Amino acid sequence: MRPALRALLIGTTAAFVSSSASAETLRLLTWGSYAPEEVIQKFTEKYPDIDVEVTFSNNEEMIAKLRATGGAGFDLAQPGFNRVAAAQEEFDIYKPIDLSRIDTSVMDQTMLERVKADTTIDGEAYSVPHQWGTSGIMADVSKAPDISGWGDLCNEEYAGRTSMRLRRTILIGTAFSMGFDPFSLYGDLEAYEDMLDKVSDKLIDCKSVVKTYWTGGDDLAALILSEEVVASETWDLDRLQTL
């Protein structure tokens, strides 16, 4: 996968909030399923004097919570990497990260550099990559045997039983399914706008087919496990956890 596309699919980043909660308790603000119990257990085994409290949230709620408290109440937040710089500049809710105290060699260097570039303010980085992966399609093949690509989420045969995430990937996925390469069109404004018009028309028509637009992994898992939807856009991690 090309570095540009991989960078667009970064999930969450780690960012320190501006006011620590407690020396004896690590208060983590993160997405559902991004702080597995086995990881917390390993942490508490290594640091038995520190308790861990996890609050599950999403990008919008994280920013709202931290804004309401001026960054207080949590020690570590894990928003999407594109929700760090603007929120910090406007609300001052994070602390810069001392990268010298982190073993960045274990991180994908393309992801690390992209996150640093997008979350650096006045020469200080405010985030490092935590979760990333690919965005694709998940389907219950017993009920939707013909689903093979993004465009099938708009198939009238599955009206009211498909889902998408109403974010950047909905544009990228739909564009590729229509034969466009949005990355190759960045340098051609007229061609890019023409692509956007066509993709927008496609997604408007698709609204009659899509049951709902999910916002987080828990929402998607509930939709699939309850059999409300038979196919959806998904992150690879959510697909594995749902299975």
N, C-alpha and C positions, 0 to 999 in steps of 0.2 A: 504494500500500500504506500502511495506517495506520501512524503513527509507532510505536505500541506493538508492533505485529507486527514491523516492521522492526527494532526494537531487540532483540527476542527472537532474531532470526536473525543477530546479529553473530557472525562466526566467531572470529577471533583478535584479540588486542590485543598491543601492544608494551609490555613491562615490563622495566625495568633490574633486573638481579640485584644482590644486596647486596654482592658482592665482585667487582671487575673482574678479568678473567683476565690480560690483557696489553695494554700500550700499542701493541705492534706487530702484534697479531693481534686481529681482531674475531671472537669466538666466539659463534655464534648458535645458539640452541636453539629449534627451530620445527617445525611440521608438514610432512610430506612435500608437496612441490610449492609451498610458500609462500615459497621463496627461489629463484626461477628463476635459471638460470645467467646469463642476459642481464642481470639486475639486479645480480648479484654482479660481473659484468664491468664494468658502468658504475661501480660503486663503486670497484673497484680501479683503473680508469682515472683517476678523480678523486683517489684517495688511493693512489698507487702504493707507498707505504711501509708500507701496512697489508695484511696477509694476511687472508683470510676463511676460517674453518672453520665448517662447518654440521653440526649434529647434528639428525637428524630424530627426532621423538618424538610423543607425544600428551599430553593434559592430565595423566593419572595419572602417566605416566612422568616428565614434566617436574617435577612437584612432588616426586616421589620422588628424582630426581637432585639437585635443588636442596636438598632437605631433608638429604640425605646429606652434602652438602658445605657446608652452612650458606650456600648461595648462591654459593659459589665455583665457578670453572671455566668460567663463561660470562659474557658481557657483556650480552647482550640475549636475553630469553625472550619467546615469543609464545603464551601460553596463552589459553584461552577467557576472555572478560572476567569470567565468573561464577566463575572459579577463581583470582582474584587476592586479593581482600580477606580471605577466610577463611584462605587459606594464609599470607598475610602476617601476620595477627594471631596465628596459631598458631605459625608457624615462623620468621618474620622473614627471608624469603629474597629480598625485593625492595628496591629503593631507590625513593624518590619521584621523579617526573619533573618537571623544571623546564619547565613549559609555555611560558615566555617564550622558550625556545630552540628551539621547534618551530613551524613554519608551520602552525598549525591551520586556516588559512583554506581549505586544500585538502581538508579533511575534511568529510564530511557532518555538519552541526552537530547534527542530532538524535542521530546516533550518538555524536558526541563528548560531548554533555551526558549521555547515558545512561551511557556508560562512566565518565565522571568521577564521576557520582553513585554508581555501584556500586563504584568502586575508590578512593574518597577515604577516608583514615583520618587523623584528627586534623588536618583541613584540608589535607592533601597528597594529590594525585592520584598513583596508582601505575600508571596505564595510559592509553593512548590507542588508538582503534580502528585496526586494520591491514587486516583482511579482513572483508568482510561480503557478504551476498547473500541470495538466496531459497532456500527449501527446497521441493523439488517431487518429481516422479516421473520416472524415466528408464526407458525400455523398449526392448528390441530388437523393433521392430514386425514383423520377419520371423518371429519366433517367438511374439510376444505381441501380435497385431494389435488385440485388444479392450481393452488397458489404456488407460484414459482418466482415472483418478483414483486417489486414495489408497486408497479402499475396495477397488480391484481387487487390491491386494497380498495380500488375504486370500481371493481367489477360488480355490476348490478345484481349478479347472482348471489352475492353475499351482502346485500343491502341490510343495514342495521346490525351487522355482525363483524365489522372491522374497526380498527382503531389506529390512531397515529399520535405522535407527540407534537404539539403545536409549537415547535421551535425550529431552529435553523435546518435541522436534518430533513424536515418535511419539504423544504425547497430543494435541497441537494438531491434527495432520493427521487422525488418526482421528476426533477429535471433529467436525471440520468435515465429514468424509465421512459422518457419521451425522446431519448436520443441525443440530448444535449450534454455537453461537458462544461459545467459552469465555471470551472477553474480556468479553462482555456479561453474563456470569454471575458475575463477580468479586464484585459487591456483594450477591449472594444466596447465602449459604452453603448453604442447603438444596438449592437448584437446582444449585449447583456440585457438591455431593457426589453428588447423583443422577446428574449427567452423568458424574462420575468412576467411579461404580459401573458404569454402562452401557458406558463406554469400556473399563474394565478387563475386563469380561466379554468384550467383543469381541476384545480383544488376547489374552486367554487362549485363546479359541477359535482365534485366528489362528496360534497357535504351531505347529499341525500343518501349516500351509501354508508358513510362513517357513523358508527353509533355514538362515539364520544372521543375526545382528545385527552389522553392521559398526561399527568404531570410528573409522576414519579413511579419508581419500581413497584411500590406496594399497590398503587392504583392498577397498574398493568397486571400484576399477578392475580389480583382479585377478579379482574375482568376475564382472564383466561381460565382460572380455576373454577369460576362460577358458570363457565360456558356461555357468558353473555356475548363474548366475541370469539370468533374462530381463527382470526388472523390479525396480526398487528405489527407495526414497526416496533422494534425492541433493541435494547442494548444486549450484547452477548452475555453479560453477567446475569441480567434478569432472566434471560432464556434458560440458563443452566439452573438457576435457583427455582424457577417455576417448575421445571421438569423434576 
